[in-house]
Amino acid sequence: MSFQTCRPKSRGHLAIRSADADMPPAIYPNYLSAREDLQDVLIGSQLLRRIASSAPLAQVIEKELQPGPQASSDEALIQDFRERAGSVFHPVGTCMMGTDLSHSVVDARLRVHG
């Protein structure tokens, strides 16, 4: 069983590594950097444990494999999540389209302003 935060607050960034356009950017996802996302991890972990311990699942689950019953503190659950979690999204960047140069990067034809 697993869960995911559907609307994470944590924000990452991209960095240009080279003037060579073929060189991919450096991607810094900064997962779980927002307090709200850490709270979601704890709520999700606790919910999964409640679901697994309820009938009829409890009758067919022999034991919790990961993180295991020894991970009972908030810190242990967050650490386990950091070690085993992955993203279901493709890391990308977006640029706002529009005519206002102070708030948009490209025009309606995807040409970079300036």
Secondary structure in CASP SS format (residue, H / E / C, confidence):
PFRMAT SS
TARGET T0000
AUTHOR 0000-0000-0000
METHOD secondary structure of the structure
MODEL  1
M C 1.00
S C 1.00
F C 1.00
Q C 1.00
T C 1.00
C C 1.00
R C 1.00
P C 1.00
K C 1.00
S C 1.00
R C 1.00
G C 1.00
H E 1.00
L E 1.00
A E 1.00
I C 1.00
R C 1.00
S C 1.00
A C 1.00
D C 1.00
A C 1.00
D C 1.00
M C 1.00
P C 1.00
P C 1.00
A E 1.00
I E 1.00
Y E 1.00
P C 1.00
N C 1.00
Y C 1.00
L C 1.00
S C 1.00
A C 1.00
R H 1.00
E H 1.00
D H 1.00
L H 1.00
Q H 1.00
D H 1.00
V H 1.00
L H 1.00
I H 1.00
G H 1.00
S H 1.00
Q H 1.00
L H 1.00
L H 1.00
R H 1.00
R H 1.00
I H 1.00
A H 1.00
S H 1.00
S C 1.00
A C 1.00
P C 1.00
L H 1.00
A H 1.00
Q H 1.00
V H 1.00
I C 1.00
E C 1.00
K C 1.00
E C 1.00
L C 1.00
Q C 1.00
P C 1.00
G C 1.00
P C 1.00
Q C 1.00
A C 1.00
S C 1.00
S C 1.00
D H 1.00
E H 1.00
A H 1.00
L H 1.00
I H 1.00
Q H 1.00
D H 1.00
F H 1.00
R H 1.00
E H 1.00
R H 1.00
A C 1.00
G C 1.00
S C 1.00
V C 1.00
F C 1.00
H C 1.00
P C 1.00
V C 1.00
G C 1.00
T C 1.00
C C 1.00
M C 1.00
M E 1.00
G C 1.00
T C 1.00
D C 1.00
L C 1.00
S C 1.00
H C 1.00
S C 1.00
V C 1.00
V E 1.00
D C 1.00
A C 1.00
R C 1.00
L C 1.00
R C 1.00
V E 1.00
H C 1.00
G C 1.00
END
